[in-house]
């Protein structure tokens, strides 16, 4: 099952918090940094996909609405 955007973002926040901890070793920081980059990439890819799927309601002159995909 694919993780949700919120789950990935939550893990990314935890990675950042762990990296900010002064007790984290250099080796652990490098591992966390690599994980953070991968998580950040996944978040950006998901956001791009979501943006392309957003529907915009456009009001016609007669008061009806037209559903159109975002550009």
mmCIF file of the C-alpha atoms, coordinates in Angstrom:
data_MODEL
# 
_entry.id   MODEL 
# 
loop_
_atom_site.group_PDB 
_atom_site.id 
_atom_site.type_symbol 
_atom_site.label_atom_id 
_atom_site.label_alt_id 
_atom_site.label_comp_id 
_atom_site.label_asym_id 
_atom_site.label_entity_id 
_atom_site.label_seq_id 
_atom_site.pdbx_PDB_ins_code 
_atom_site.Cartn_x 
_atom_site.Cartn_y 
_atom_site.Cartn_z 
_atom_site.occupancy 
_atom_site.B_iso_or_equiv 
_atom_site.pdbx_formal_charge 
_atom_site.auth_seq_id 
_atom_site.auth_comp_id 
_atom_site.auth_asym_id 
_atom_site.auth_atom_id 
_atom_site.pdbx_PDB_model_num 
ATOM 1  C CA . UNK A 1 1  ? 0.000   0.000  0.000   1.00 0.00 ? 1  UNK A CA 1 
ATOM 2  C CA . UNK A 1 2  ? 1.351   3.416  -0.966  1.00 0.00 ? 2  UNK A CA 1 
ATOM 3  C CA . UNK A 1 3  ? 1.958   5.909  1.797   1.00 0.00 ? 3  UNK A CA 1 
ATOM 4  C CA . UNK A 1 4  ? -0.147  9.047  1.843   1.00 0.00 ? 4  UNK A CA 1 
ATOM 5  C CA . UNK A 1 5  ? 1.311   12.487 1.336   1.00 0.00 ? 5  UNK A CA 1 
ATOM 6  C CA . UNK A 1 6  ? 0.676   13.226 5.002   1.00 0.00 ? 6  UNK A CA 1 
ATOM 7  C CA . UNK A 1 7  ? 2.551   10.105 6.107   1.00 0.00 ? 7  UNK A CA 1 
ATOM 8  C CA . UNK A 1 8  ? 5.549   10.931 3.935   1.00 0.00 ? 8  UNK A CA 1 
ATOM 9  C CA . UNK A 1 9  ? 5.580   14.540 5.103   1.00 0.00 ? 9  UNK A CA 1 
ATOM 10 C CA . UNK A 1 10 ? 5.351   13.416 8.734   1.00 0.00 ? 10 UNK A CA 1 
ATOM 11 C CA . UNK A 1 11 ? 8.370   11.131 8.259   1.00 0.00 ? 11 UNK A CA 1 
ATOM 12 C CA . UNK A 1 12 ? 10.262  13.963 6.547   1.00 0.00 ? 12 UNK A CA 1 
ATOM 13 C CA . UNK A 1 13 ? 9.562   16.204 9.533   1.00 0.00 ? 13 UNK A CA 1 
ATOM 14 C CA . UNK A 1 14 ? 10.854  13.467 11.868  1.00 0.00 ? 14 UNK A CA 1 
ATOM 15 C CA . UNK A 1 15 ? 14.020  13.146 9.769   1.00 0.00 ? 15 UNK A CA 1 
ATOM 16 C CA . UNK A 1 16 ? 14.631  16.891 9.953   1.00 0.00 ? 16 UNK A CA 1 
ATOM 17 C CA . UNK A 1 17 ? 14.069  16.857 13.706  1.00 0.00 ? 17 UNK A CA 1 
ATOM 18 C CA . UNK A 1 18 ? 16.521  13.971 14.117  1.00 0.00 ? 18 UNK A CA 1 
ATOM 19 C CA . UNK A 1 19 ? 19.125  15.789 12.031  1.00 0.00 ? 19 UNK A CA 1 
ATOM 20 C CA . UNK A 1 20 ? 18.756  18.880 14.198  1.00 0.00 ? 20 UNK A CA 1 
ATOM 21 C CA . UNK A 1 21 ? 19.519  16.818 17.297  1.00 0.00 ? 21 UNK A CA 1 
ATOM 22 C CA . UNK A 1 22 ? 23.077  17.554 18.359  1.00 0.00 ? 22 UNK A CA 1 
ATOM 23 C CA . UNK A 1 23 ? 23.522  13.981 19.546  1.00 0.00 ? 23 UNK A CA 1 
ATOM 24 C CA . UNK A 1 24 ? 23.037  12.510 16.063  1.00 0.00 ? 24 UNK A CA 1 
ATOM 25 C CA . UNK A 1 25 ? 26.319  11.173 14.706  1.00 0.00 ? 25 UNK A CA 1 
ATOM 26 C CA . UNK A 1 26 ? 27.752  12.287 11.383  1.00 0.00 ? 26 UNK A CA 1 
ATOM 27 C CA . UNK A 1 27 ? 27.109  8.866  9.847   1.00 0.00 ? 27 UNK A CA 1 
ATOM 28 C CA . UNK A 1 28 ? 23.496  8.881  11.038  1.00 0.00 ? 28 UNK A CA 1 
ATOM 29 C CA . UNK A 1 29 ? 23.065  12.437 9.764   1.00 0.00 ? 29 UNK A CA 1 
ATOM 30 C CA . UNK A 1 30 ? 24.245  11.426 6.300   1.00 0.00 ? 30 UNK A CA 1 
ATOM 31 C CA . UNK A 1 31 ? 21.831  8.480  6.250   1.00 0.00 ? 31 UNK A CA 1 
ATOM 32 C CA . UNK A 1 32 ? 19.008  10.751 7.415   1.00 0.00 ? 32 UNK A CA 1 
ATOM 33 C CA . UNK A 1 33 ? 19.949  13.342 4.789   1.00 0.00 ? 33 UNK A CA 1 
ATOM 34 C CA . UNK A 1 34 ? 19.694  10.750 2.014   1.00 0.00 ? 34 UNK A CA 1 
ATOM 35 C CA . UNK A 1 35 ? 16.331  9.587  3.338   1.00 0.00 ? 35 UNK A CA 1 
ATOM 36 C CA . UNK A 1 36 ? 15.162  13.190 3.577   1.00 0.00 ? 36 UNK A CA 1 
ATOM 37 C CA . UNK A 1 37 ? 16.104  13.863 -0.043  1.00 0.00 ? 37 UNK A CA 1 
ATOM 38 C CA . UNK A 1 38 ? 14.160  10.798 -1.186  1.00 0.00 ? 38 UNK A CA 1 
ATOM 39 C CA . UNK A 1 39 ? 11.138  11.781 0.900   1.00 0.00 ? 39 UNK A CA 1 
ATOM 40 C CA . UNK A 1 40 ? 11.284  15.353 -0.381  1.00 0.00 ? 40 UNK A CA 1 
ATOM 41 C CA . UNK A 1 41 ? 11.383  14.105 -3.964  1.00 0.00 ? 41 UNK A CA 1 
ATOM 42 C CA . UNK A 1 42 ? 8.352   11.882 -3.337  1.00 0.00 ? 42 UNK A CA 1 
ATOM 43 C CA . UNK A 1 43 ? 6.438   14.796 -1.801  1.00 0.00 ? 43 UNK A CA 1 
ATOM 44 C CA . UNK A 1 44 ? 7.252   17.037 -4.767  1.00 0.00 ? 44 UNK A CA 1 
ATOM 45 C CA . UNK A 1 45 ? 6.196   14.353 -7.240  1.00 0.00 ? 45 UNK A CA 1 
ATOM 46 C CA . UNK A 1 46 ? 2.912   13.847 -5.407  1.00 0.00 ? 46 UNK A CA 1 
ATOM 47 C CA . UNK A 1 47 ? 2.250   17.596 -5.279  1.00 0.00 ? 47 UNK A CA 1 
ATOM 48 C CA . UNK A 1 48 ? 2.864   17.878 -9.026  1.00 0.00 ? 48 UNK A CA 1 
ATOM 49 C CA . UNK A 1 49 ? 0.433   15.037 -9.647  1.00 0.00 ? 49 UNK A CA 1 
ATOM 50 C CA . UNK A 1 50 ? -2.181  16.593 -7.366  1.00 0.00 ? 50 UNK A CA 1 
ATOM 51 C CA . UNK A 1 51 ? -1.804  19.973 -9.052  1.00 0.00 ? 51 UNK A CA 1 
ATOM 52 C CA . UNK A 1 52 ? -2.403  18.432 -12.469 1.00 0.00 ? 52 UNK A CA 1 
ATOM 53 C CA . UNK A 1 53 ? -5.583  16.749 -11.192 1.00 0.00 ? 53 UNK A CA 1 
ATOM 54 C CA . UNK A 1 54 ? -7.138  19.804 -9.552  1.00 0.00 ? 54 UNK A CA 1 
ATOM 55 C CA . UNK A 1 55 ? -10.412 20.730 -11.118 1.00 0.00 ? 55 UNK A CA 1 
ATOM 56 C CA . UNK A 1 56 ? -11.394 24.362 -11.458 1.00 0.00 ? 56 UNK A CA 1 
ATOM 57 C CA . UNK A 1 57 ? -15.001 25.457 -11.459 1.00 0.00 ? 57 UNK A CA 1 
ATOM 58 C CA . UNK A 1 58 ? -15.593 28.178 -14.006 1.00 0.00 ? 58 UNK A CA 1 
ATOM 59 C CA . UNK A 1 59 ? -18.848 30.084 -13.893 1.00 0.00 ? 59 UNK A CA 1 
ATOM 60 C CA . UNK A 1 60 ? -20.501 30.498 -17.273 1.00 0.00 ? 60 UNK A CA 1 
ATOM 61 C CA . UNK A 1 61 ? -22.397 33.645 -18.228 1.00 0.00 ? 61 UNK A CA 1 
ATOM 62 C CA . UNK A 1 62 ? -25.714 31.852 -17.615 1.00 0.00 ? 62 UNK A CA 1 
ATOM 63 C CA . UNK A 1 63 ? -24.773 31.040 -14.011 1.00 0.00 ? 63 UNK A CA 1 
ATOM 64 C CA . UNK A 1 64 ? -23.965 27.366 -14.597 1.00 0.00 ? 64 UNK A CA 1 
ATOM 65 C CA . UNK A 1 65 ? -20.586 25.921 -13.788 1.00 0.00 ? 65 UNK A CA 1 
ATOM 66 C CA . UNK A 1 66 ? -18.119 24.110 -16.027 1.00 0.00 ? 66 UNK A CA 1 
ATOM 67 C CA . UNK A 1 67 ? -15.637 21.665 -14.580 1.00 0.00 ? 67 UNK A CA 1 
ATOM 68 C CA . UNK A 1 68 ? -12.193 22.064 -16.171 1.00 0.00 ? 68 UNK A CA 1 
ATOM 69 C CA . UNK A 1 69 ? -8.815  20.538 -15.410 1.00 0.00 ? 69 UNK A CA 1 
ATOM 70 C CA . UNK A 1 70 ? -6.150  22.843 -14.033 1.00 0.00 ? 70 UNK A CA 1 
ATOM 71 C CA . UNK A 1 71 ? -3.339  23.763 -16.407 1.00 0.00 ? 71 UNK A CA 1 
# 
